């Protein structure tokens, strides 16, 4: 069976730069640069048809790993290979523009996924049916509840029929 995801010796580090400033009680705050390691030497494979859950404490690198798999950020070292189309539901609020209506956001999302206007129009009824937002779909998504927002995002992401679906805490809503 072919691997859908291959991660080899993945490391992600962030440089944290602090600036000279005064602390809360007017004491001088020491400044400088630090390196924070979010992931260190992570390797795994997920075969086509398998599911993988990543469990860990807050700050342990789960979201960072998913962002790297989705191509939002890059690892510092190591390699990642995905086979097929990937869709991601990562941070609530990251996928859609708050001023755009639900329909406008679907159209933008589909465009970014590489779908033509014709393909988007073909898939739109399925997305709208699953989202069950009725006339709300014509309003800016900033007026949506968190549940409505995630339902719309999930409907759009799954309509593209991805080979790989990455889901972060969005479904906890």
PyMOL commands that place a pseudoatom at each C-alpha (Angstrom):
pseudoatom trace, name=CA, resn=UNK, resi=1, chain=A, elem=C, hetatm=0, pos=[0.000, 0.000, 0.000]
pseudoatom trace, name=CA, resn=UNK, resi=2, chain=A, elem=C, hetatm=0, pos=[1.294, 3.459, -0.940]
pseudoatom trace, name=CA, resn=UNK, resi=3, chain=A, elem=C, hetatm=0, pos=[2.085, 6.128, 1.646]
pseudoatom trace, name=CA, resn=UNK, resi=4, chain=A, elem=C, hetatm=0, pos=[-0.211, 9.159, 1.587]
pseudoatom trace, name=CA, resn=UNK, resi=5, chain=A, elem=C, hetatm=0, pos=[2.095, 11.049, 3.977]
pseudoatom trace, name=CA, resn=UNK, resi=6, chain=A, elem=C, hetatm=0, pos=[5.823, 10.586, 4.537]
pseudoatom trace, name=CA, resn=UNK, resi=7, chain=A, elem=C, hetatm=0, pos=[7.594, 12.658, 7.179]
pseudoatom trace, name=CA, resn=UNK, resi=8, chain=A, elem=C, hetatm=0, pos=[11.304, 12.134, 7.710]
pseudoatom trace, name=CA, resn=UNK, resi=9, chain=A, elem=C, hetatm=0, pos=[13.447, 13.695, 10.450]
pseudoatom trace, name=CA, resn=UNK, resi=10, chain=A, elem=C, hetatm=0, pos=[11.279, 16.823, 10.553]
pseudoatom trace, name=CA, resn=UNK, resi=11, chain=A, elem=C, hetatm=0, pos=[12.448, 19.653, 12.796]
pseudoatom trace, name=CA, resn=UNK, resi=12, chain=A, elem=C, hetatm=0, pos=[10.907, 23.113, 13.128]
pseudoatom trace, name=CA, resn=UNK, resi=13, chain=A, elem=C, hetatm=0, pos=[12.558, 25.921, 15.020]
pseudoatom trace, name=CA, resn=UNK, resi=14, chain=A, elem=C, hetatm=0, pos=[11.403, 29.497, 15.479]
pseudoatom trace, name=CA, resn=UNK, resi=15, chain=A, elem=C, hetatm=0, pos=[13.705, 32.429, 16.177]
pseudoatom trace, name=CA, resn=UNK, resi=16, chain=A, elem=C, hetatm=0, pos=[12.229, 34.596, 18.921]
pseudoatom trace, name=CA, resn=UNK, resi=17, chain=A, elem=C, hetatm=0, pos=[13.552, 38.147, 18.923]
pseudoatom trace, name=CA, resn=UNK, resi=18, chain=A, elem=C, hetatm=0, pos=[12.791, 40.440, 21.805]
pseudoatom trace, name=CA, resn=UNK, resi=19, chain=A, elem=C, hetatm=0, pos=[13.202, 44.203, 21.809]
pseudoatom trace, name=CA, resn=UNK, resi=20, chain=A, elem=C, hetatm=0, pos=[14.420, 46.558, 24.489]
pseudoatom trace, name=CA, resn=UNK, resi=21, chain=A, elem=C, hetatm=0, pos=[11.499, 47.653, 26.661]
pseudoatom trace, name=CA, resn=UNK, resi=22, chain=A, elem=C, hetatm=0, pos=[10.417, 48.187, 30.219]
pseudoatom trace, name=CA, resn=UNK, resi=23, chain=A, elem=C, hetatm=0, pos=[8.547, 45.539, 32.146]
pseudoatom trace, name=CA, resn=UNK, resi=24, chain=A, elem=C, hetatm=0, pos=[5.190, 45.936, 33.856]
pseudoatom trace, name=CA, resn=UNK, resi=25, chain=A, elem=C, hetatm=0, pos=[6.744, 47.331, 37.042]
pseudoatom trace, name=CA, resn=UNK, resi=26, chain=A, elem=C, hetatm=0, pos=[9.181, 49.594, 35.141]
pseudoatom trace, name=CA, resn=UNK, resi=27, chain=A, elem=C, hetatm=0, pos=[12.057, 47.137, 35.544]
pseudoatom trace, name=CA, resn=UNK, resi=28, chain=A, elem=C, hetatm=0, pos=[14.327, 46.706, 32.534]
pseudoatom trace, name=CA, resn=UNK, resi=29, chain=A, elem=C, hetatm=0, pos=[13.558, 43.576, 30.522]
pseudoatom trace, name=CA, resn=UNK, resi=30, chain=A, elem=C, hetatm=0, pos=[16.538, 41.615, 29.211]
pseudoatom trace, name=CA, resn=UNK, resi=31, chain=A, elem=C, hetatm=0, pos=[16.498, 41.406, 25.437]
pseudoatom trace, name=CA, resn=UNK, resi=32, chain=A, elem=C, hetatm=0, pos=[18.067, 39.150, 22.879]
pseudoatom trace, name=CA, resn=UNK, resi=33, chain=A, elem=C, hetatm=0, pos=[17.321, 36.257, 20.586]
pseudoatom trace, name=CA, resn=UNK, resi=34, chain=A, elem=C, hetatm=0, pos=[16.234, 32.753, 21.448]
pseudoatom trace, name=CA, resn=UNK, resi=35, chain=A, elem=C, hetatm=0, pos=[15.446, 29.650, 19.442]
pseudoatom trace, name=CA, resn=UNK, resi=36, chain=A, elem=C, hetatm=0, pos=[12.311, 27.662, 20.260]
pseudoatom trace, name=CA, resn=UNK, resi=37, chain=A, elem=C, hetatm=0, pos=[12.061, 24.144, 18.922]
pseudoatom trace, name=CA, resn=UNK, resi=38, chain=A, elem=C, hetatm=0, pos=[8.471, 23.203, 18.101]
pseudoatom trace, name=CA, resn=UNK, resi=39, chain=A, elem=C, hetatm=0, pos=[9.303, 19.809, 16.524]
pseudoatom trace, name=CA, resn=UNK, resi=40, chain=A, elem=C, hetatm=0, pos=[12.482, 17.742, 16.783]
pseudoatom trace, name=CA, resn=UNK, resi=41, chain=A, elem=C, hetatm=0, pos=[13.423, 14.851, 14.498]
pseudoatom trace, name=CA, resn=UNK, resi=42, chain=A, elem=C, hetatm=0, pos=[9.845, 13.651, 13.817]
pseudoatom trace, name=CA, resn=UNK, resi=43, chain=A, elem=C, hetatm=0, pos=[9.392, 10.734, 11.390]
pseudoatom trace, name=CA, resn=UNK, resi=44, chain=A, elem=C, hetatm=0, pos=[6.287, 8.752, 10.425]
pseudoatom trace, name=CA, resn=UNK, resi=45, chain=A, elem=C, hetatm=0, pos=[4.322, 7.413, 7.464]
pseudoatom trace, name=CA, resn=UNK, resi=46, chain=A, elem=C, hetatm=0, pos=[0.571, 7.241, 6.927]
pseudoatom trace, name=CA, resn=UNK, resi=47, chain=A, elem=C, hetatm=0, pos=[-0.591, 4.766, 4.316]
pseudoatom trace, name=CA, resn=UNK, resi=48, chain=A, elem=C, hetatm=0, pos=[-3.416, 5.536, 1.907]
pseudoatom trace, name=CA, resn=UNK, resi=49, chain=A, elem=C, hetatm=0, pos=[-6.726, 4.857, 3.669]
pseudoatom trace, name=CA, resn=UNK, resi=50, chain=A, elem=C, hetatm=0, pos=[-5.289, 5.140, 7.185]
pseudoatom trace, name=CA, resn=UNK, resi=51, chain=A, elem=C, hetatm=0, pos=[-6.113, 7.767, 9.816]
pseudoatom trace, name=CA, resn=UNK, resi=52, chain=A, elem=C, hetatm=0, pos=[-3.681, 9.315, 12.253]
pseudoatom trace, name=CA, resn=UNK, resi=53, chain=A, elem=C, hetatm=0, pos=[-4.486, 11.246, 15.414]
pseudoatom trace, name=CA, resn=UNK, resi=54, chain=A, elem=C, hetatm=0, pos=[-1.881, 13.460, 17.046]
pseudoatom trace, name=CA, resn=UNK, resi=55, chain=A, elem=C, hetatm=0, pos=[-2.305, 13.893, 20.778]
pseudoatom trace, name=CA, resn=UNK, resi=56, chain=A, elem=C, hetatm=0, pos=[-0.182, 16.021, 23.091]
pseudoatom trace, name=CA, resn=UNK, resi=57, chain=A, elem=C, hetatm=0, pos=[-0.045, 18.820, 25.608]
pseudoatom trace, name=CA, resn=UNK, resi=58, chain=A, elem=C, hetatm=0, pos=[-0.606, 22.454, 24.655]
pseudoatom trace, name=CA, resn=UNK, resi=59, chain=A, elem=C, hetatm=0, pos=[2.547, 23.756, 23.003]
pseudoatom trace, name=CA, resn=UNK, resi=60, chain=A, elem=C, hetatm=0, pos=[3.825, 20.313, 22.022]
pseudoatom trace, name=CA, resn=UNK, resi=61, chain=A, elem=C, hetatm=0, pos=[3.841, 21.061, 18.266]
pseudoatom trace, name=CA, resn=UNK, resi=62, chain=A, elem=C, hetatm=0, pos=[0.614, 19.445, 17.018]
pseudoatom trace, name=CA, resn=UNK, resi=63, chain=A, elem=C, hetatm=0, pos=[-0.622, 22.514, 15.133]
pseudoatom trace, name=CA, resn=UNK, resi=64, chain=A, elem=C, hetatm=0, pos=[2.876, 23.243, 13.847]
pseudoatom trace, name=CA, resn=UNK, resi=65, chain=A, elem=C, hetatm=0, pos=[3.042, 19.737, 12.383]
pseudoatom trace, name=CA, resn=UNK, resi=66, chain=A, elem=C, hetatm=0, pos=[-0.328, 20.176, 10.663]
pseudoatom trace, name=CA, resn=UNK, resi=67, chain=A, elem=C, hetatm=0, pos=[0.695, 23.589, 9.284]
pseudoatom trace, name=CA, resn=UNK, resi=68, chain=A, elem=C, hetatm=0, pos=[3.825, 22.033, 7.803]
pseudoatom trace, name=CA, resn=UNK, resi=69, chain=A, elem=C, hetatm=0, pos=[1.822, 19.184, 6.267]
pseudoatom trace, name=CA, resn=UNK, resi=70, chain=A, elem=C, hetatm=0, pos=[-0.612, 21.744, 4.799]
pseudoatom trace, name=CA, resn=UNK, resi=71, chain=A, elem=C, hetatm=0, pos=[2.255, 23.788, 3.366]
pseudoatom trace, name=CA, resn=UNK, resi=72, chain=A, elem=C, hetatm=0, pos=[1.456, 26.880, 5.429]
pseudoatom trace, name=CA, resn=UNK, resi=73, chain=A, elem=C, hetatm=0, pos=[4.947, 26.889, 6.988]
pseudoatom trace, name=CA, resn=UNK, resi=74, chain=A, elem=C, hetatm=0, pos=[8.100, 24.950, 6.197]
pseudoatom trace, name=CA, resn=UNK, resi=75, chain=A, elem=C, hetatm=0, pos=[10.227, 22.779, 8.440]
pseudoatom trace, name=CA, resn=UNK, resi=76, chain=A, elem=C, hetatm=0, pos=[13.714, 23.877, 9.413]
pseudoatom trace, name=CA, resn=UNK, resi=77, chain=A, elem=C, hetatm=0, pos=[15.138, 20.428, 8.647]
pseudoatom trace, name=CA, resn=UNK, resi=78, chain=A, elem=C, hetatm=0, pos=[13.844, 17.132, 7.281]
pseudoatom trace, name=CA, resn=UNK, resi=79, chain=A, elem=C, hetatm=0, pos=[11.344, 16.356, 4.571]
pseudoatom trace, name=CA, resn=UNK, resi=80, chain=A, elem=C, hetatm=0, pos=[7.602, 15.996, 4.025]
pseudoatom trace, name=CA, resn=UNK, resi=81, chain=A, elem=C, hetatm=0, pos=[5.932, 14.298, 1.064]
pseudoatom trace, name=CA, resn=UNK, resi=82, chain=A, elem=C, hetatm=0, pos=[2.184, 14.115, 0.444]
pseudoatom trace, name=CA, resn=UNK, resi=83, chain=A, elem=C, hetatm=0, pos=[0.581, 12.013, -2.293]
pseudoatom trace, name=CA, resn=UNK, resi=84, chain=A, elem=C, hetatm=0, pos=[-2.577, 13.569, -3.716]
pseudoatom trace, name=CA, resn=UNK, resi=85, chain=A, elem=C, hetatm=0, pos=[-4.758, 16.580, -3.086]
pseudoatom trace, name=CA, resn=UNK, resi=86, chain=A, elem=C, hetatm=0, pos=[-4.641, 17.921, 0.479]
pseudoatom trace, name=CA, resn=UNK, resi=87, chain=A, elem=C, hetatm=0, pos=[-7.279, 20.068, 2.202]
pseudoatom trace, name=CA, resn=UNK, resi=88, chain=A, elem=C, hetatm=0, pos=[-6.860, 21.520, 5.665]
pseudoatom trace, name=CA, resn=UNK, resi=89, chain=A, elem=C, hetatm=0, pos=[-9.128, 22.826, 8.412]
pseudoatom trace, name=CA, resn=UNK, resi=90, chain=A, elem=C, hetatm=0, pos=[-6.600, 24.396, 10.710]
pseudoatom trace, name=CA, resn=UNK, resi=91, chain=A, elem=C, hetatm=0, pos=[-7.260, 27.470, 12.805]
pseudoatom trace, name=CA, resn=UNK, resi=92, chain=A, elem=C, hetatm=0, pos=[-10.803, 28.759, 13.065]
pseudoatom trace, name=CA, resn=UNK, resi=93, chain=A, elem=C, hetatm=0, pos=[-10.833, 32.075, 11.228]
pseudoatom trace, name=CA, resn=UNK, resi=94, chain=A, elem=C, hetatm=0, pos=[-7.757, 31.404, 9.107]
pseudoatom trace, name=CA, resn=UNK, resi=95, chain=A, elem=C, hetatm=0, pos=[-9.471, 30.144, 5.963]
pseudoatom trace, name=CA, resn=UNK, resi=96, chain=A, elem=C, hetatm=0, pos=[-12.111, 32.767, 5.140]
pseudoatom trace, name=CA, resn=UNK, resi=97, chain=A, elem=C, hetatm=0, pos=[-12.212, 36.537, 4.780]
pseudoatom trace, name=CA, resn=UNK, resi=98, chain=A, elem=C, hetatm=0, pos=[-14.600, 37.926, 7.428]
pseudoatom trace, name=CA, resn=UNK, resi=99, chain=A, elem=C, hetatm=0, pos=[-16.068, 40.629, 5.152]
pseudoatom trace, name=CA, resn=UNK, resi=100, chain=A, elem=C, hetatm=0, pos=[-16.920, 38.189, 2.335]
pseudoatom trace, name=CA, resn=UNK, resi=101, chain=A, elem=C, hetatm=0, pos=[-20.195, 36.284, 2.248]
pseudoatom trace, name=CA, resn=UNK, resi=102, chain=A, elem=C, hetatm=0, pos=[-20.262, 32.525, 2.633]
pseudoatom trace, name=CA, resn=UNK, resi=103, chain=A, elem=C, hetatm=0, pos=[-20.658, 32.092, -1.120]
pseudoatom trace, name=CA, resn=UNK, resi=104, chain=A, elem=C, hetatm=0, pos=[-17.787, 34.492, -1.885]
pseudoatom trace, name=CA, resn=UNK, resi=105, chain=A, elem=C, hetatm=0, pos=[-15.565, 32.609, 0.543]
pseudoatom trace, name=CA, resn=UNK, resi=106, chain=A, elem=C, hetatm=0, pos=[-16.470, 29.279, -1.049]
pseudoatom trace, name=CA, resn=UNK, resi=107, chain=A, elem=C, hetatm=0, pos=[-15.599, 30.683, -4.484]
pseudoatom trace, name=CA, resn=UNK, resi=108, chain=A, elem=C, hetatm=0, pos=[-12.266, 32.007, -3.202]
pseudoatom trace, name=CA, resn=UNK, resi=109, chain=A, elem=C, hetatm=0, pos=[-11.466, 28.744, -1.405]
pseudoatom trace, name=CA, resn=UNK, resi=110, chain=A, elem=C, hetatm=0, pos=[-12.206, 26.697, -4.518]
pseudoatom trace, name=CA, resn=UNK, resi=111, chain=A, elem=C, hetatm=0, pos=[-10.070, 29.013, -6.652]
pseudoatom trace, name=CA, resn=UNK, resi=112, chain=A, elem=C, hetatm=0, pos=[-7.162, 28.595, -4.231]
pseudoatom trace, name=CA, resn=UNK, resi=113, chain=A, elem=C, hetatm=0, pos=[-7.644, 24.822, -4.434]
pseudoatom trace, name=CA, resn=UNK, resi=114, chain=A, elem=C, hetatm=0, pos=[-7.200, 25.017, -8.211]
pseudoatom trace, name=CA, resn=UNK, resi=115, chain=A, elem=C, hetatm=0, pos=[-10.839, 24.587, -9.255]
pseudoatom trace, name=CA, resn=UNK, resi=116, chain=A, elem=C, hetatm=0, pos=[-12.259, 26.440, -12.253]
pseudoatom trace, name=CA, resn=UNK, resi=117, chain=A, elem=C, hetatm=0, pos=[-15.353, 28.628, -12.064]
pseudoatom trace, name=CA, resn=UNK, resi=118, chain=A, elem=C, hetatm=0, pos=[-17.292, 25.888, -13.877]
pseudoatom trace, name=CA, resn=UNK, resi=119, chain=A, elem=C, hetatm=0, pos=[-16.170, 23.202, -11.386]
pseudoatom trace, name=CA, resn=UNK, resi=120, chain=A, elem=C, hetatm=0, pos=[-17.025, 25.495, -8.465]
pseudoatom trace, name=CA, resn=UNK, resi=121, chain=A, elem=C, hetatm=0, pos=[-20.547, 26.106, -9.813]
pseudoatom trace, name=CA, resn=UNK, resi=122, chain=A, elem=C, hetatm=0, pos=[-20.989, 22.343, -10.167]
pseudoatom trace, name=CA, resn=UNK, resi=123, chain=A, elem=C, hetatm=0, pos=[-19.926, 21.725, -6.543]
pseudoatom trace, name=CA, resn=UNK, resi=124, chain=A, elem=C, hetatm=0, pos=[-21.696, 24.736, -4.994]
pseudoatom trace, name=CA, resn=UNK, resi=125, chain=A, elem=C, hetatm=0, pos=[-25.113, 23.046, -4.479]
pseudoatom trace, name=CA, resn=UNK, resi=126, chain=A, elem=C, hetatm=0, pos=[-23.455, 20.141, -2.628]
pseudoatom trace, name=CA, resn=UNK, resi=127, chain=A, elem=C, hetatm=0, pos=[-21.495, 22.538, -0.392]
pseudoatom trace, name=CA, resn=UNK, resi=128, chain=A, elem=C, hetatm=0, pos=[-24.579, 24.644, 0.356]
pseudoatom trace, name=CA, resn=UNK, resi=129, chain=A, elem=C, hetatm=0, pos=[-26.666, 21.566, 1.098]
pseudoatom trace, name=CA, resn=UNK, resi=130, chain=A, elem=C, hetatm=0, pos=[-24.121, 20.185, 3.559]
pseudoatom trace, name=CA, resn=UNK, resi=131, chain=A, elem=C, hetatm=0, pos=[-23.522, 23.548, 5.249]
pseudoatom trace, name=CA, resn=UNK, resi=132, chain=A, elem=C, hetatm=0, pos=[-27.275, 24.020, 5.893]
pseudoatom trace, name=CA, resn=UNK, resi=133, chain=A, elem=C, hetatm=0, pos=[-26.942, 27.797, 6.308]
pseudoatom trace, name=CA, resn=UNK, resi=134, chain=A, elem=C, hetatm=0, pos=[-29.973, 28.861, 4.259]
pseudoatom trace, name=CA, resn=UNK, resi=135, chain=A, elem=C, hetatm=0, pos=[-30.083, 32.589, 3.554]
pseudoatom trace, name=CA, resn=UNK, resi=136, chain=A, elem=C, hetatm=0, pos=[-27.227, 33.152, 6.030]
pseudoatom trace, name=CA, resn=UNK, resi=137, chain=A, elem=C, hetatm=0, pos=[-24.877, 32.061, 3.211]
pseudoatom trace, name=CA, resn=UNK, resi=138, chain=A, elem=C, hetatm=0, pos=[-25.430, 35.528, 1.651]
pseudoatom trace, name=CA, resn=UNK, resi=139, chain=A, elem=C, hetatm=0, pos=[-24.151, 37.341, 4.759]
pseudoatom trace, name=CA, resn=UNK, resi=140, chain=A, elem=C, hetatm=0, pos=[-20.525, 38.139, 5.675]
pseudoatom trace, name=CA, resn=UNK, resi=141, chain=A, elem=C, hetatm=0, pos=[-18.975, 35.255, 7.608]
pseudoatom trace, name=CA, resn=UNK, resi=142, chain=A, elem=C, hetatm=0, pos=[-18.040, 37.645, 10.435]
pseudoatom trace, name=CA, resn=UNK, resi=143, chain=A, elem=C, hetatm=0, pos=[-21.724, 37.379, 11.432]
pseudoatom trace, name=CA, resn=UNK, resi=144, chain=A, elem=C, hetatm=0, pos=[-21.605, 33.556, 11.653]
pseudoatom trace, name=CA, resn=UNK, resi=145, chain=A, elem=C, hetatm=0, pos=[-21.487, 31.620, 14.885]
pseudoatom trace, name=CA, resn=UNK, resi=146, chain=A, elem=C, hetatm=0, pos=[-18.359, 29.509, 15.317]
pseudoatom trace, name=CA, resn=UNK, resi=147, chain=A, elem=C, hetatm=0, pos=[-20.422, 26.404, 14.554]
pseudoatom trace, name=CA, resn=UNK, resi=148, chain=A, elem=C, hetatm=0, pos=[-21.785, 27.894, 11.310]
pseudoatom trace, name=CA, resn=UNK, resi=149, chain=A, elem=C, hetatm=0, pos=[-18.306, 28.977, 10.307]
pseudoatom trace, name=CA, resn=UNK, resi=150, chain=A, elem=C, hetatm=0, pos=[-16.787, 25.535, 10.837]
pseudoatom trace, name=CA, resn=UNK, resi=151, chain=A, elem=C, hetatm=0, pos=[-19.696, 23.825, 9.105]
pseudoatom trace, name=CA, resn=UNK, resi=152, chain=A, elem=C, hetatm=0, pos=[-19.130, 25.996, 6.021]
pseudoatom trace, name=CA, resn=UNK, resi=153, chain=A, elem=C, hetatm=0, pos=[-15.355, 25.404, 6.107]
pseudoatom trace, name=CA, resn=UNK, resi=154, chain=A, elem=C, hetatm=0, pos=[-15.847, 21.647, 6.480]
pseudoatom trace, name=CA, resn=UNK, resi=155, chain=A, elem=C, hetatm=0, pos=[-18.407, 21.554, 3.659]
pseudoatom trace, name=CA, resn=UNK, resi=156, chain=A, elem=C, hetatm=0, pos=[-16.022, 23.381, 1.310]
pseudoatom trace, name=CA, resn=UNK, resi=157, chain=A, elem=C, hetatm=0, pos=[-12.946, 21.372, 2.312]
pseudoatom trace, name=CA, resn=UNK, resi=158, chain=A, elem=C, hetatm=0, pos=[-14.615, 18.001, 1.873]
pseudoatom trace, name=CA, resn=UNK, resi=159, chain=A, elem=C, hetatm=0, pos=[-16.334, 18.965, -1.397]
pseudoatom trace, name=CA, resn=UNK, resi=160, chain=A, elem=C, hetatm=0, pos=[-12.938, 19.106, -3.094]
pseudoatom trace, name=CA, resn=UNK, resi=161, chain=A, elem=C, hetatm=0, pos=[-12.667, 15.367, -2.372]
pseudoatom trace, name=CA, resn=UNK, resi=162, chain=A, elem=C, hetatm=0, pos=[-9.166, 15.562, -0.926]
pseudoatom trace, name=CA, resn=UNK, resi=163, chain=A, elem=C, hetatm=0, pos=[-6.963, 12.506, -0.711]
pseudoatom trace, name=CA, resn=UNK, resi=164, chain=A, elem=C, hetatm=0, pos=[-5.657, 13.907, 2.590]
pseudoatom trace, name=CA, resn=UNK, resi=165, chain=A, elem=C, hetatm=0, pos=[-7.790, 15.919, 5.028]
pseudoatom trace, name=CA, resn=UNK, resi=166, chain=A, elem=C, hetatm=0, pos=[-5.963, 17.663, 7.878]
pseudoatom trace, name=CA, resn=UNK, resi=167, chain=A, elem=C, hetatm=0, pos=[-8.137, 18.767, 10.795]
pseudoatom trace, name=CA, resn=UNK, resi=168, chain=A, elem=C, hetatm=0, pos=[-6.871, 20.746, 13.764]
pseudoatom trace, name=CA, resn=UNK, resi=169, chain=A, elem=C, hetatm=0, pos=[-9.011, 21.970, 16.664]
pseudoatom trace, name=CA, resn=UNK, resi=170, chain=A, elem=C, hetatm=0, pos=[-11.655, 23.454, 14.343]
pseudoatom trace, name=CA, resn=UNK, resi=171, chain=A, elem=C, hetatm=0, pos=[-14.035, 20.523, 14.873]
pseudoatom trace, name=CA, resn=UNK, resi=172, chain=A, elem=C, hetatm=0, pos=[-13.936, 20.927, 18.639]
pseudoatom trace, name=CA, resn=UNK, resi=173, chain=A, elem=C, hetatm=0, pos=[-16.572, 23.612, 18.076]
for i in range(1, 173): cmd.bond("trace and resi %d" % i, "trace and resi %d" % (i + 1))
show_as sticks, trace
zoom trace
